[in-house]
Amino acid sequence: MEITAVHFLVCFIIFNLLLKVVYPISGFLHEVGHAIAGLFLAKGSKISIRFGNYGNKPLIKLGNLNLYIGPTTSFWGYCEFESNKLSQGRLIAIALGGPLVSLVLILTNLWILFVRGQSMEAQFLAAIFFYANCRILIVSMTPRNFILPAPAMVKGESDGLKIIQLLKGDKE
């Protein structure tokens, strides 16, 4: 099958449009990874996931977990929890929860890409999820300070920077 410039352009446009759907899904799952680790390791702590253009009231309340979720085409979000009394090891495990989910999604979609018998559509969708989660993993593990985009405008550290600071003993 010959790939023409038009075929490439159509695939490129569809790929980028689908990223606008896949990024929020994958980004939210990344934050859920932090929240699940927090629920197990910071027992009794109130945990909040803030994602997208959320309001002041949680969209969903599940016990100690509050989900502030709104529309977005990005993967930016964050997970909050009370960390005062947690050990360094628990804080590192919680920081690794999100990247671990992203890594599992990368490996799952990589497997789908190379399994024989998958339809072209399934492989295309797996490629989009693979790309999105690779980017989320790289961005989250690159040690740096950041400001989340509006409406949050929250200052914070990437997961990678948090882990490095915890390993160096710079943070509680």
N, C-alpha and C positions, 0 to 999 in steps of 0.2 A: 504494500500500500504506500503510495507516494503521499508525502505530507507537503501540501502547498502552503504558501504564505497566508492564504485565506483560512485554511484549516488551523494553522498555528495561531493566527490572530483570534479566531473564534474560541479556541481552547484557552488562550491566555485571558480573554475577557471573562469567560465562564469561570475559570479558576479564581480570578480575582473577585468576582461577585460572590462566589461561594465562600471565599475566605471571610467575607463580612458576616456570614452565618456561623462558620466554623470557629472563628476566633472567640466569640462570646461563649460558645459551648465549652470549648477547651479551656479557656481562661477560668470560667466558673468551676469546672471540674478540678482545676489546679487549686483554687481556693478551698474547695470542699476537702481536698487532701490535707490541707493545713487544719481545717476545722475538725475532721475526723481524728487526726492525731491529737488535737487539743482536747477533744471530748474524752479521750482515753487517758491522756497524760496530765491534764489540768482539771481533774475531776471537781465538779462544783463551780467551776469558773464560767461566767457568762461569755459566750463566744458569738461574735458577729461577723458575718460576711457582708462586705459592702462592694457592690458590683454594678457598673453601669450608671445611669442617671436615676439614682435612687432618691427617695424622699426621706423625711424625718422619722417616719413610722416603718417598722419592719413589714415587709410584704408577707412573710411567713414566720411564725414562731413555733419551734419544735423543742420544748423543754428549755434547756439553757442555750439553745442555738437560735439566733435571730438572723434572718436573711433580709438584707436591704438590697433589693434588686430592681433595676430599671432597664429600659431599652439602651442598647449600645451596639456598636459594630467593632469594638475594640476588645482586647483581652485584659485590660487593666482592672484591677480590683485589689482588695486586701482583706485580711482576716485579723480581727482583733480579739484578744483574750487577756485575762488578768495573769500576769507573769511574775508577780512579786515573789512568790514563794516557791517557784519552780527551780529545779536544779539545772545546771548547765547542760547536762545530757538530755533532759526532757525538752529544753528549749531548742536544742539542736535537732532533736527528732521531729518536733513540730515544724521547724523551719524546713526540714527535708520532706515533709508530707506532701507539699504541693509539687516540687520537682519530681518526686517519686511517681505521682499520678501522671505527670507529663511524660516521664520515661516509659511507663507502662503503655500509655497511649501511642507513643512512638513505636515501640516494639510490636504492639498489636497490629498497627497499620502497616508496618514494614512487612510483617508476616503475610497480611492480606495481599500486599503488592506482589509477593513472590510465590504465592500458592497457585498451583495450576488449576484451571477450571473456573477461575473467577471471571465474571463479566467485565467488560471494559469500563462500564459505569461504576462498578464496585471498586475497581482498581483506581479509577480517576478520583473517586471520593476518598479512598484510602490515601492517595497521594496528597490530597488537600489536608486531611487530618494529620498526616505525617509531617508535612511542611509546617503547619500551624503549631504543632506541639514541639517540633524542633526549635522553632523561633522562641516560643514561650519558655522552653527550658534554658536556652542560651541567654535570653534577656534576664530571666529570674536568677540564674546562677552567676552572672557577670557581677563581680563586686562593685557596687556603685550606689551613690545616693540619687534619689529621684524625687520628682513632684508628680503625683498622679494628675492626669488631665482633669479639666472641669467636669462635673461640678465639685468634685471632692477637693482638689487642690491640696491634697495631703502630702506632707513631706515624709519620706521614709527611706529605708534601706532595702536593697534587693535581698533575696534569700541568701545569695552567696556572700554578701557583705555581712549579714547577720551571723552566718555560720562562722566566718573568719573572726569576727569580733568576739563571739562566744568562745571559740577555741583559744584565742589570745587572752581571754579573761577580761576584755575591755567593757563588757556589759553584764548586767545581772540577768 
